[in-house]
């Protein structure tokens, strides 16, 4: 399942980042978004997701949310 189908408020463990784009992988890694890390979908707004990773909250678009497998 990806973050697009994840339930709001439930903590998940990131299993994989499903993308061939190295720049996107580097960006997600800089946010602390990599395999084994917990992630929570805080809310959804207009096709994007607000997620909580470690001590930060980030707004990610549909493309990023679809690349994160939980």
C-alpha positions, 0 to 999 in steps of 0.5 A: 500500500502507498501513502495515498491509501493509508489511513489518517492518524495511523503510524506506518513503517516505510517499506520502500521508496518506489521511484527511479528518480535519484533526485526524488530519492535524495530529497525524500532521504533528506527529509528522513523518509527511508526504509524502516522509518515510521511515518504518519499521514496527518491529513489530506488536502486537495490531492496532497498529504501532510505527513509526520516524519521524525520531528517534522511535518511535511506537505507532499504531493500525490507523486511523492505519496504514491512513491512511498510504500508502507 
